[in-house]
Amino acid sequence: MLCLLATSLFAQNPPPVYGPYEAIVFDQEYLQDVQVDDKGDIFLKLQPAHRNDQLTMKISMQPGGPYRKWFTGNEVLVAQENSGRAANTWTDRIQTSATYIEYYAGDKLFLHLKKVN
């Protein structure tokens, strides 16, 4: 429901921008914030209630796929931090040249970034 609310809010206001990315989906139930550093590394600050969720990521050059393979050879990257995260800290660093990045907690898409720069 919050994703739908966030999506409808983006229709009235521009989507939030993080470095070269804009958030197509940003679910505040799961996320506090997103940060992109000058090297292009993307970090998440999860809500405390979701800091122990198992996160997975998918990347593509087009919306909705086809999905590219990560350095692991798999289309889905499982976050290494899934073993536990401190509350209110920047975690889950990734870097990719892909245009679209999808972040999931289980089957729930909670962040979808699109490279615009």
C-alpha positions, -999 to 999 in steps of 0.1 A, spaced: 0 0 0 28 24 8 44 17 -25 12 27 -42 11 58 -21 47 66 -30 41 60 -66 10 82 -66 29 109 -48 56 108 -75 29 115 -101 23 148 -83 59 155 -72 92 146 -89 106 113 -76 135 115 -52 170 116 -67 200 99 -53 232 108 -73 226 96 -109 194 76 -99 158 84 -93 136 62 -72 107 47 -92 96 29 -61 106 39 -25 87 21 2 92 41 35 80 11 55 113 -6 46 137 24 39 148 55 58 171 67 30 194 60 1 228 74 -5 251 73 -35 288 83 -30 311 99 -55 324 65 -67 288 54 -75 284 31 -45 248 28 -34 240 24 3 207 18 21 195 29 55 168 4 64 140 10 89 149 -7 122 120 -32 119 135 -44 86 172 -45 93 173 -83 95 153 -89 63 169 -110 36 175 -86 7 180 -95 -29 188 -73 -59 182 -76 -96 197 -54 -124 187 -47 -160 191 -22 -188 154 -20 -194 125 -17 -170 114 -52 -158 143 -70 -174 157 -90 -190 179 -93 -160 217 -91 -162 240 -114 -142 260 -102 -113 296 -110 -107 284 -142 -91 270 -154 -124 234 -152 -110 206 -129 -119 197 -124 -83 223 -110 -58 218 -119 -22 230 -92 2 260 -102 22 247 -82 52 217 -105 56 235 -120 86 226 -89 106 227 -51 103 231 -25 130 201 -2 133 202 33 117 234 26 97 243 27 60 245 -9 47 242 -31 16 267 -13 -6 265 -22 -43 278 -7 -75 266 -14 -110 265 1 -145 230 -11 -150 202 14 -157 177 -3 -134 182 -17 -99 155 -36 -80 157 -43 -43 135 -69 -27 128 -81 9 114 -115 2 90 -110 -27 84 -74 -19 99 -48 -42 107 -19 -18 132 1 -39 135 5 -77 162 29 -90 165 42 -125 198 58 -137 190 92 -152 225 107 -155 
